[in-house]
C-alpha cells in the first residue's frame, strides 16, 4: 500500500523507466513522492516544453520510452508542442500530468483548464484519465504494450489530484512485452520472387526499418537493387554501397529516378510531404510496401503488395530467404550514373544554400563516427541532412514532421542522459535556439558532454529566401541577437567562435574533451 503518486513511479520503474523529465508544482507534488525511492533519476527542465523535448530525445537515443511529468493546465499546454513533435516523428513518450478533481461545478481554480484531456488527445495517440488505481496501472501497461508492438507515438495519462494522494494497493508485476507483428513466410516469399525478377528494383528505407542495417546490406548485395533512405533512415544503407542515392528523396530529380524503376520496395517510410516535398513519389511501377501502420498502407495502389508488419523483422526474413547473387551477375543499375547523380545533387544543395556544405565536411571529419546529433529547424541542418552521410542508423534526429523550432537543445540533453557520458551534438540556428535557450541551465546542472553548434546568420534566412522567391520583400526576418558567447558563459558553458576551418577542428577536439556543454558559434564569415 502507498500513495498512488508514489506507486505510479514504482510501476514505471518496474517497466524499465530510469529517467523522468519534468517540473514539480503545487498540483503534482504527490507524483514526486516516490520518484527517488523507485530509483528513477529526475531531470529538472526549465520549461515544460523542454521536458517533453528531453523525453523525446531520450527515447530516440535509448530506444526506450521517454517520460515527462507536468502540472495541470499550463504545464500540459507548455509540453504539447514537444508531444506533437513526438507524435509526428513516431517517438514513444509517456506524458504524465495531474488534473483538477472538479472543473464542472467549480470555477476560478488555479490552473483550471476545462478541456485538458481533449487538448492532450489532440497531440498524442490517446489521452486517458483513470478513476481508480487499477485503471491507472492498466493505462500504464497499455501504453508500454503499444510502445513495443505498434507504431510508437506519445500516450498521455492525467491523474486527479485527490486520487494521486490516496492510499492504494501497489501495481502488479509487469507482464512480458509483446513483439511487433512479423510477416507470414508466404508473403516474404512473394517479395523475394518480385525482387529477383525485377530488372531495376529500387528500395526506400525509412526510420521504421531501424535495426535492420545488416539485413539491408545483405538484401542489397543479393538483389543488386538501388536505394534511397528518408532523413530518418540515414545510416541504414552502407556508405560504400555503389547504388546508394542517399537521403535525397526531396530532390525534384529523384522523381525521375523513381520513374526508371520497375519495382519499388518501401520499408518503414511514410512517404510523407516532409519526406518528398512533392505530392507523388514519381514511380509508375508496382510497389511492395511494408509498414507497421495500416493507415500508411491504405495509400497503396491496386497493383501493390502491402504487408502490415515490422519492417526490420521483414527485412531480416527477406535477407535469410533471398538467394545469393552470382559473382559475375551485374548490378541492376548503372554505378557510374548513380555516382554522377549524387555528385550533381550535392552541387545543387551547395548552390541553394551556399557555403554550408564545406563546413559540414569539416565537422564530419572532426567528429567521431558514432556521434549522436540532434538538429533544429535551421538552414544548416537542411543542408547537412542531405550531404552528411551517417555510418549507422539512429544517430541523427531532426523534428521532421511537426517541424518545431527549439527542439535540438533540450532533445540533445535527453539524448545525453541516455548516452551517459558520450558526447552529443546539438545543431541550432540563432532564432530557434532562443526558443529553449534556458535549457542551457539544465545542461550545465547535469554537466552533460554537449557540443552546441550554433549557426548565427542574424536572420530567419529560410523565410527571407522564401519571401524573395515569392517576390515579397523580406519582412520580419532580421534578428537582433544577444552576445551568444557571453550568454552561454553566464549559464556556465564553455563558449568559442572559430574564424577558420582549422580553428573549428581544434574547437571540436577541445569540446570533445570538456566535461559539460560547449557552445561553438559559427557565422557565415567562417565560409570565407
C-alpha positions as CSV (number, residue, x, y, z in Angstrom):
1,X,0.0,0.0,0.0
2,X,1.1,3.6,-0.7
3,X,0.0,6.9,-2.2
4,X,-0.9,6.4,-5.9
5,X,1.6,9.1,-7.0
6,X,4.4,7.0,-5.4
7,X,3.0,3.7,-6.7
8,X,3.0,5.1,-10.3
9,X,6.7,5.8,-10.0
10,X,7.4,2.2,-8.8
11,X,5.2,0.8,-11.6
12,X,7.1,2.8,-14.2
13,X,10.5,1.7,-12.7
14,X,9.3,-1.9,-12.9
15,X,8.6,-1.4,-16.6
16,X,12.1,-0.1,-17.3
17,X,11.8,3.7,-16.7
18,X,15.1,5.1,-15.4
19,X,14.7,8.8,-16.1
20,X,11.8,11.3,-15.8
21,X,11.9,14.8,-17.2
22,X,9.7,17.4,-15.6
23,X,9.0,20.3,-13.3
24,X,7.3,19.9,-9.9
25,X,4.4,22.2,-9.0
26,X,1.8,22.6,-6.3
27,X,-0.6,20.3,-8.2
28,X,1.7,17.4,-8.9
29,X,3.8,17.1,-5.7
30,X,2.2,13.7,-5.0
31,X,3.6,12.4,-8.3
32,X,7.0,13.2,-7.0
33,X,6.6,11.3,-3.7
34,X,8.1,8.0,-5.0
35,X,10.5,9.0,-7.8
36,X,13.7,8.8,-5.8
37,X,12.6,5.8,-3.8
38,X,11.8,4.0,-7.1
39,X,15.4,4.6,-8.2
40,X,14.4,6.9,-11.0
41,X,16.5,9.9,-11.9
42,X,14.6,13.2,-12.3
43,X,15.9,15.8,-14.6
44,X,14.6,19.3,-13.9
45,X,13.8,21.2,-17.1
46,X,13.5,25.0,-17.2
47,X,10.2,24.8,-19.2
48,X,7.7,22.0,-19.7
49,X,8.2,22.2,-23.4
50,X,11.9,21.4,-22.7
51,X,10.8,18.4,-20.6
52,X,8.8,17.0,-23.4
53,X,11.6,17.5,-25.9
54,X,14.1,15.9,-23.5
55,X,11.8,12.9,-23.2
56,X,11.7,12.7,-27.0
57,X,15.5,12.9,-27.3
58,X,16.0,10.3,-24.6
59,X,13.6,7.9,-26.3
60,X,15.3,8.3,-29.7
61,X,18.7,7.7,-28.2
62,X,17.8,4.8,-25.9
63,X,15.2,3.0,-27.8
64,X,13.1,3.1,-24.6
65,X,10.0,5.2,-23.9
66,X,10.8,8.7,-22.6
67,X,8.7,10.0,-19.7
68,X,7.8,13.6,-18.9
69,X,5.8,14.9,-15.9
70,X,3.9,18.2,-15.8
71,X,1.4,20.1,-13.7
72,X,-2.2,20.8,-14.6
73,X,-3.2,23.4,-17.2
74,X,-0.3,25.5,-18.4
75,X,2.2,22.7,-17.6
76,X,0.5,20.5,-20.1
77,X,-0.1,23.2,-22.7
78,X,3.6,24.1,-22.5
79,X,4.5,20.5,-23.2
80,X,2.1,20.0,-26.0
81,X,4.5,21.2,-28.8
82,X,7.0,18.6,-27.8
83,X,4.3,15.9,-27.6
84,X,3.1,16.9,-31.1
85,X,6.6,16.6,-32.4
86,X,6.9,13.1,-30.8
87,X,3.6,12.1,-32.5
88,X,4.6,13.2,-36.0
89,X,8.1,11.5,-35.7
90,X,6.8,8.2,-34.1
91,X,8.6,8.6,-30.8
92,X,7.5,6.7,-27.7
93,X,6.9,9.3,-25.0
94,X,4.7,8.7,-21.9
95,X,3.4,12.0,-20.7
96,X,2.1,12.3,-17.1
97,X,0.1,15.1,-15.6
98,X,-2.3,15.8,-12.8
99,X,-5.7,17.3,-13.3
100,X,-8.2,19.1,-11.1
101,X,-10.8,16.9,-9.4
102,X,-13.8,19.0,-10.5
103,X,-14.0,21.5,-13.3
104,X,-17.7,21.2,-13.9
105,X,-19.1,22.7,-10.7
106,X,-16.1,24.9,-9.6
107,X,-14.7,27.9,-11.3
108,X,-11.6,30.1,-10.8
109,X,-9.3,27.3,-9.6
110,X,-5.6,27.5,-10.0
111,X,-4.5,26.1,-13.4
112,X,-8.1,25.4,-14.3
113,X,-8.5,24.1,-17.9
114,X,-11.9,22.7,-18.9
115,X,-10.6,20.7,-21.8
116,X,-7.3,19.4,-20.6
117,X,-7.8,15.8,-21.6
118,X,-9.1,16.8,-25.0
119,X,-6.1,19.1,-25.5
120,X,-3.7,16.3,-24.8
121,X,-5.5,14.0,-27.1
122,X,-5.0,16.4,-30.0
123,X,-1.2,15.8,-29.9
124,X,-1.0,12.3,-28.5
125,X,-2.0,8.9,-29.7
126,X,-4.6,8.8,-26.9
127,X,-5.3,10.5,-23.6
128,X,-6.8,8.9,-20.5
129,X,-7.9,9.8,-17.0
130,X,-8.1,6.9,-14.6
131,X,-10.8,6.9,-11.8
132,X,-9.0,4.2,-9.7
133,X,-5.5,3.0,-9.0
134,X,-6.2,-0.2,-11.0
135,X,-7.2,1.8,-14.0
136,X,-4.0,3.9,-13.7
137,X,-1.9,0.7,-13.7
138,X,-3.8,-0.7,-16.7
139,X,-3.3,2.6,-18.7
140,X,0.4,2.4,-18.0
141,X,0.6,-1.2,-19.2
142,X,-1.5,-0.4,-22.3
143,X,1.0,2.4,-23.2
144,X,4.1,0.3,-22.7
145,X,2.5,-2.7,-24.6
146,X,1.7,-0.4,-27.5
147,X,5.2,1.1,-27.5
148,X,6.7,-2.3,-28.2
149,X,4.1,-3.7,-30.6
150,X,2.6,-0.9,-32.6
151,X,3.8,2.4,-34.2
152,X,5.3,4.2,-31.3
153,X,3.6,7.5,-30.5
154,X,3.1,9.6,-27.3
155,X,0.5,8.5,-24.8
156,X,-1.0,10.7,-22.1
157,X,-2.4,10.0,-18.6
158,X,-3.7,12.6,-16.2
159,X,-4.3,11.7,-12.6
160,X,-6.8,13.6,-10.5
161,X,-5.0,15.4,-7.6
162,X,-7.1,13.7,-4.9
163,X,-6.5,10.3,-6.4
164,X,-2.8,10.9,-6.7
165,X,-2.6,11.4,-2.9
166,X,-4.9,8.5,-1.9
167,X,-3.8,5.2,-0.3
168,X,-3.9,2.4,-2.9
169,X,-2.5,-1.1,-3.4
170,X,0.7,-1.4,-5.4
171,X,0.7,-2.3,-9.1
172,X,1.3,-6.0,-10.0
173,X,4.5,-7.1,-11.7
174,X,4.6,-6.2,-15.4
175,X,3.6,-8.8,-18.0
176,X,6.1,-9.7,-20.8
177,X,6.1,-7.1,-23.5
178,X,4.5,-8.2,-26.9
179,X,6.6,-8.2,-30.1
180,X,5.8,-6.1,-33.2
181,X,4.0,-8.2,-35.8
182,X,6.1,-10.3,-38.1
183,X,5.2,-11.3,-41.6
184,X,4.0,-14.6,-42.8
185,X,6.6,-16.7,-44.7
186,X,4.4,-16.8,-47.8
187,X,4.4,-13.0,-48.1
188,X,8.1,-12.9,-47.7
189,X,8.5,-15.4,-50.5
190,X,6.4,-13.3,-52.8
191,X,8.6,-10.2,-52.0
192,X,11.7,-12.2,-52.7
193,X,10.3,-13.5,-56.0
194,X,9.4,-10.0,-57.1
195,X,12.8,-8.7,-56.1
196,X,14.7,-11.3,-58.0
197,X,12.6,-10.9,-61.1
198,X,12.8,-7.1,-61.3
199,X,15.4,-5.6,-63.7
200,X,15.6,-2.2,-61.9
201,X,14.4,-2.6,-58.3
202,X,14.6,0.5,-56.1
203,X,14.3,0.4,-52.3
204,X,13.4,3.1,-49.9
205,X,14.3,2.6,-46.2
206,X,12.7,4.9,-43.5
207,X,13.1,5.2,-39.8
208,X,10.7,2.3,-39.3
209,X,13.4,0.0,-40.7
210,X,15.9,1.0,-38.0
211,X,17.6,-2.1,-36.6
212,X,17.8,-3.8,-40.0
213,X,21.2,-2.4,-41.1
214,X,22.9,-5.8,-41.6
215,X,19.8,-7.3,-43.3
216,X,19.5,-4.3,-45.6
217,X,23.2,-4.7,-46.6
218,X,22.6,-8.4,-47.5
219,X,19.3,-7.7,-49.4
220,X,21.0,-5.0,-51.5
221,X,24.1,-7.2,-52.1
222,X,22.0,-10.2,-53.2
223,X,19.5,-8.3,-55.3
224,X,21.7,-5.6,-56.8
225,X,19.0,-3.0,-56.0
226,X,19.5,0.7,-55.7
227,X,18.4,2.5,-52.6
228,X,17.2,5.8,-51.1
229,X,16.7,6.5,-47.4
230,X,14.5,9.0,-45.8
231,X,16.1,11.5,-43.5
232,X,15.1,9.3,-40.5
233,X,16.6,6.3,-42.3
234,X,20.1,7.7,-42.8
235,X,22.8,5.2,-41.9
236,X,20.7,2.2,-42.9
237,X,22.4,1.8,-46.2
238,X,26.2,1.3,-46.1
239,X,28.2,4.3,-47.3
240,X,30.1,2.2,-49.8
241,X,27.1,0.7,-51.5
242,X,27.6,1.8,-55.1
243,X,23.9,2.1,-55.8
244,X,23.1,4.4,-52.9
245,X,21.2,7.5,-53.8
246,X,21.3,8.7,-50.2
247,X,18.7,10.8,-48.3
248,X,17.7,12.7,-51.5
249,X,14.1,11.9,-51.9
250,X,13.4,15.7,-51.6
251,X,15.5,16.4,-54.7
252,X,13.0,17.0,-57.5
253,X,15.1,14.9,-59.8
254,X,14.5,11.9,-57.6
255,X,11.1,11.5,-59.2
256,X,12.8,10.7,-62.5
257,X,14.9,8.0,-60.8
258,X,11.8,6.5,-59.3
259,X,10.1,6.5,-62.7
260,X,13.0,4.4,-64.0
261,X,12.3,1.6,-61.6
262,X,10.3,-1.5,-62.5
263,X,9.7,-2.4,-58.8
264,X,9.6,-0.1,-55.8
265,X,10.1,-1.5,-52.3
266,X,9.3,0.8,-49.4
267,X,10.2,-0.3,-45.8
268,X,9.1,1.7,-42.8
269,X,8.8,5.0,-44.6
270,X,5.6,7.1,-44.6
271,X,6.5,8.9,-47.9
272,X,5.0,12.0,-46.3
273,X,5.2,15.5,-47.5
274,X,8.3,16.1,-45.4
275,X,10.0,13.1,-47.0
276,X,9.3,14.1,-50.6
277,X,8.3,17.8,-50.7
278,X,6.0,16.9,-53.6
279,X,2.7,15.2,-54.0
280,X,3.8,12.0,-55.7
281,X,6.8,9.7,-55.5
282,X,7.1,9.5,-59.2
283,X,7.0,5.8,-59.8
284,X,4.8,4.1,-62.4
285,X,5.7,0.5,-61.5
286,X,4.2,-1.8,-58.8
287,X,5.2,-1.2,-55.2
288,X,5.9,-3.5,-52.3
289,X,5.2,-1.6,-49.1
290,X,6.0,-2.9,-45.6
291,X,4.9,-0.8,-42.6
292,X,3.6,-1.3,-39.1
293,X,0.9,1.3,-39.5
294,X,-2.2,0.3,-41.5
295,X,-3.0,3.9,-42.2
296,X,0.2,4.3,-44.2
297,X,-0.6,1.1,-46.1
298,X,-4.0,2.4,-47.1
299,X,-2.2,4.7,-49.6
300,X,-1.3,1.7,-51.7
301,X,-2.3,1.3,-55.3
302,X,-4.3,-1.6,-56.7
303,X,-1.3,-3.4,-58.1
304,X,0.8,-3.0,-54.9
305,X,1.7,-5.7,-52.4
306,X,1.2,-4.4,-48.9
307,X,2.3,-6.0,-45.6
308,X,1.4,-4.8,-42.2
309,X,4.4,-5.9,-40.2
310,X,7.5,-4.7,-38.6
311,X,9.9,-3.5,-41.3
312,X,13.1,-4.7,-39.6
313,X,11.7,-8.1,-38.9
314,X,10.5,-8.4,-42.5
315,X,13.9,-7.4,-43.9
316,X,15.6,-9.9,-41.7
317,X,13.4,-12.7,-43.2
318,X,14.0,-11.4,-46.7
319,X,17.8,-11.5,-46.1
320,X,17.6,-15.1,-45.0
321,X,15.4,-16.1,-47.9
322,X,16.9,-14.4,-50.9
323,X,19.4,-16.4,-52.9
324,X,23.0,-15.2,-53.4
325,X,23.6,-13.1,-56.5
326,X,26.2,-14.7,-58.8
327,X,29.6,-13.0,-58.7
328,X,29.5,-12.4,-62.4
329,X,26.0,-11.1,-62.4
330,X,26.0,-7.3,-62.9
331,X,24.3,-4.9,-60.6
332,X,20.8,-3.8,-61.8
333,X,21.6,-0.1,-62.1
334,X,24.5,1.9,-63.7
335,X,27.0,2.5,-60.9
336,X,28.7,5.5,-62.6
337,X,25.3,7.1,-63.3
338,X,24.3,6.8,-59.7
339,X,27.6,8.4,-58.6
340,X,27.2,11.3,-61.1
341,X,23.6,11.8,-59.8
342,X,24.8,12.1,-56.2
343,X,27.5,14.5,-57.2
344,X,25.0,16.7,-59.1
345,X,22.6,16.7,-56.1
346,X,25.4,17.7,-53.7
347,X,26.3,20.6,-56.0
348,X,22.6,21.6,-56.1
349,X,22.5,21.6,-52.3
350,X,25.6,23.8,-52.1
351,X,24.2,26.2,-54.7
352,X,20.9,26.6,-53.0
353,X,22.4,27.5,-49.6
354,X,26.0,28.4,-50.4
355,X,29.0,27.7,-48.2
356,X,27.4,25.3,-45.7
357,X,28.5,22.1,-47.4
358,X,32.2,22.7,-46.8
359,X,31.6,23.3,-43.1
360,X,29.6,20.1,-42.9
361,X,32.6,18.2,-44.4
362,X,34.9,19.7,-41.8
363,X,32.6,18.7,-39.0
364,X,32.0,15.2,-40.2
365,X,35.8,14.7,-40.3
366,X,36.3,16.2,-36.9
367,X,33.5,14.4,-35.0
368,X,33.5,10.7,-34.0
369,X,31.7,8.5,-36.4
370,X,29.2,7.3,-33.7
371,X,28.4,10.9,-32.5
372,X,24.8,11.4,-31.7
373,X,23.3,14.5,-33.4
374,X,20.1,16.5,-32.8
375,X,19.3,19.3,-35.2
376,X,16.8,22.1,-35.2
377,X,14.8,23.8,-38.0
378,X,17.7,25.8,-39.5
379,X,19.3,26.1,-42.9
380,X,22.5,24.5,-41.6
381,X,20.6,21.3,-40.7
382,X,18.6,21.3,-44.0
383,X,21.9,21.2,-45.9
384,X,23.6,18.7,-43.5
385,X,20.7,16.2,-43.7
386,X,21.4,15.8,-47.5
387,X,25.2,15.7,-47.6
388,X,26.3,14.4,-44.2
389,X,26.4,10.6,-44.5
390,X,25.9,8.6,-41.3
391,X,27.8,5.4,-40.6
392,X,24.9,3.8,-38.6
393,X,21.2,4.4,-38.2
394,X,19.6,6.2,-35.3
395,X,22.4,8.8,-34.9
396,X,20.8,11.9,-36.3
397,X,17.5,13.2,-35.0
398,X,15.5,16.1,-36.5
399,X,12.0,17.5,-35.9
400,X,10.8,16.4,-39.3
401,X,7.1,16.3,-39.1
402,X,5.8,18.9,-36.7
403,X,8.8,21.0,-37.6
404,X,9.0,22.9,-34.4
405,X,11.8,25.4,-33.5
406,X,13.6,24.9,-30.3
407,X,13.8,21.1,-30.4
408,X,17.5,20.5,-30.7
409,X,18.9,21.8,-27.4
410,X,16.5,20.0,-24.9
411,X,16.3,16.9,-27.1
412,X,20.1,16.6,-27.1
413,X,20.1,16.9,-23.3
414,X,17.7,13.9,-23.2
415,X,20.0,12.1,-25.6
416,X,23.0,12.8,-23.4
417,X,21.1,11.3,-20.4
418,X,20.6,8.2,-22.5
419,X,24.2,8.0,-23.7
420,X,25.7,8.6,-20.1
421,X,29.0,10.3,-20.7
422,X,29.3,10.0,-24.5
423,X,29.4,13.4,-26.3
424,X,26.2,14.6,-28.1
425,X,25.9,17.3,-30.7
426,X,23.2,20.0,-30.9
427,X,22.8,21.9,-34.2
428,X,20.6,25.0,-33.9
429,X,20.0,28.3,-35.7
430,X,20.3,31.6,-33.9
431,X,16.5,32.2,-33.9
432,X,15.3,28.7,-32.9
433,X,18.0,28.4,-30.3
434,X,16.3,31.2,-28.3
435,X,13.0,29.2,-28.0
436,X,14.6,26.9,-25.5
437,X,17.9,28.6,-24.6
438,X,17.0,28.4,-20.9
439,X,17.7,24.7,-21.0
440,X,21.4,25.6,-21.0
441,X,20.9,25.8,-17.3
442,X,19.8,22.1,-17.2
443,X,22.8,21.1,-19.4
444,X,25.2,22.8,-17.0
445,X,23.5,21.4,-14.0
446,X,23.8,17.9,-15.3
447,X,27.3,18.5,-16.7
448,X,26.5,16.6,-19.9
449,X,29.2,16.5,-22.6
450,X,27.2,18.5,-25.1
451,X,28.6,20.3,-28.2
452,X,26.3,23.1,-29.4
453,X,26.9,24.2,-32.9
454,X,25.1,27.5,-33.2
455,X,24.6,28.8,-36.8
456,X,24.2,32.5,-36.4
457,X,23.3,34.4,-39.5
458,X,21.2,37.0,-37.7
459,X,18.2,36.2,-39.8
460,X,15.3,33.9,-40.4
461,X,17.2,33.2,-43.6
462,X,15.0,30.3,-44.9
463,X,11.9,32.5,-44.6
464,X,13.6,35.5,-46.1
465,X,14.7,33.4,-49.1
466,X,11.1,32.1,-49.5
467,X,9.7,35.6,-49.4
468,X,12.3,36.7,-52.0
469,X,11.4,33.8,-54.3
470,X,7.7,34.8,-54.0
471,X,8.6,38.4,-54.9
472,X,7.7,39.5,-51.3
473,X,10.1,42.0,-49.7
474,X,11.6,40.1,-46.7
475,X,9.6,41.2,-43.7
476,X,10.3,40.5,-40.0
477,X,13.2,38.2,-40.9
478,X,16.2,40.2,-39.5
479,X,17.2,39.4,-35.9
480,X,19.0,41.5,-33.4
481,X,20.8,38.7,-31.4
482,X,22.3,38.8,-28.0
483,X,26.0,38.1,-27.4
484,X,25.6,34.3,-27.5
485,X,29.1,33.7,-26.2
486,X,28.6,35.9,-23.2
487,X,25.2,34.4,-22.6
488,X,26.5,30.9,-22.7
489,X,29.3,31.7,-20.3
490,X,26.8,33.3,-18.0
491,X,25.0,30.0,-17.8
492,X,28.3,28.3,-17.1
493,X,29.0,26.8,-20.6
494,X,32.3,27.0,-22.4
495,X,31.9,29.2,-25.5
496,X,34.1,29.8,-28.5
497,X,33.9,31.3,-32.0
498,X,36.2,29.9,-34.7
499,X,37.5,32.1,-37.5
500,X,38.8,29.3,-39.8
501,X,38.2,25.6,-40.5
502,X,41.4,24.7,-38.8
503,X,40.2,26.6,-35.7
504,X,36.8,24.9,-35.9
505,X,38.5,21.5,-35.9
506,X,40.6,22.4,-32.8
507,X,37.4,23.7,-31.1
508,X,35.7,20.4,-31.8
509,X,38.6,18.4,-30.3
510,X,38.6,20.6,-27.2
511,X,34.8,20.3,-26.8
512,X,35.0,16.5,-27.0
513,X,37.3,16.5,-24.0
514,X,35.3,19.0,-22.0
515,X,33.1,18.0,-19.1
516,X,29.9,19.9,-19.6
517,X,28.4,21.8,-22.5
518,X,30.4,23.9,-25.1
519,X,28.8,26.4,-27.4
520,X,30.6,26.9,-30.8
521,X,29.2,29.9,-32.6
522,X,29.5,29.7,-36.4
523,X,28.7,32.6,-38.7
524,X,28.7,33.0,-42.5
525,X,32.1,34.6,-42.2
526,X,33.5,31.2,-41.4
527,X,32.8,30.2,-45.0
528,X,35.0,33.0,-46.5
